């Protein structure tokens, strides 16, 4: 009788270990997929930011627009 109880307890213990191990593996797989999705979104966002910075740095606002707009033009005569 004691051997039956011991065997049954060990059997339930192994069953619970297998069950919890499978649940942990499923959660780990789900977590890894979420991390991969997040890393992909971060890569795309960083690429977009780099592209925007490159295009903004190619067009230097102060040197092109402001300098030309504020330059004194002698050929324009204002009549008062």
C-alpha positions in Angstrom: 0.0 0.0 0.0 2.8 2.4 0.9 4.5 1.7 -2.5 1.3 2.5 -4.3 1.0 5.9 -2.5 4.7 6.6 -3.2 4.4 5.6 -6.9 1.2 7.7 -7.3 2.9 10.8 -5.7 5.9 10.5 -7.9 3.7 10.0 -10.9 1.7 13.2 -10.1 5.0 15.1 -9.4 6.4 14.2 -12.8 3.1 15.0 -14.5 3.0 18.4 -12.9 6.7 19.0 -13.8 6.0 18.2 -17.5 2.8 20.3 -17.5 4.6 23.4 -16.0 7.6 22.9 -18.3 5.4 22.9 -21.4 3.6 26.0 -20.2 7.0 27.7 -19.5 8.2 26.8 -23.0 5.0 28.2 -24.6 5.4 31.4 -22.7 9.1 31.6 -23.7 8.2 31.1 -27.3 5.5 33.8 -27.2 8.0 36.1 -25.4 10.7 35.6 -28.1 8.2 36.3 -30.9 7.2 39.5 -29.1 10.8 40.5 -28.7 11.5 39.9 -32.4 8.4 42.0 -33.4 9.6 44.8 -31.1 13.1 44.6 -32.5 11.8 44.8 -36.1 9.7 47.8 -35.2 12.7 49.5 -33.6 14.8 48.7 -36.6 12.2 50.3 -39.0 11.9 53.3 -36.7 15.6 53.8 -36.5 15.9 53.5 -40.3 13.2 56.1 -40.8 14.8 58.5 -38.3 18.2 58.1 -40.1 16.6 58.7 -43.5 14.8 61.9 -42.2 18.0 63.2 -40.6 20.0 62.5 -43.8 17.5 64.4 -45.9 17.3 67.3 -43.4 21.1 67.6 -43.2 21.3 67.6 -47.0 19.2 70.8 -47.0 20.8 73.2 -44.7 18.1 75.8 -43.9 20.3 78.5 -42.6 22.9 78.5 -45.3 20.5 78.4 -48.2 17.3 80.3 -47.3 18.2 82.8 -44.6 21.5 83.9 -46.1 19.9 84.7 -49.5 16.9 86.3 -48.0 18.8 88.6 -45.7 21.4 89.6 -48.3 21.3 93.2 -49.3 20.3 93.7 -52.9 21.6 96.9 -54.4 19.6 96.7 -57.6 16.3 97.2 -55.8 15.4 100.9 -55.3 12.6 101.7 -52.9 10.6 104.8 -53.8 9.2 106.7 -50.8 
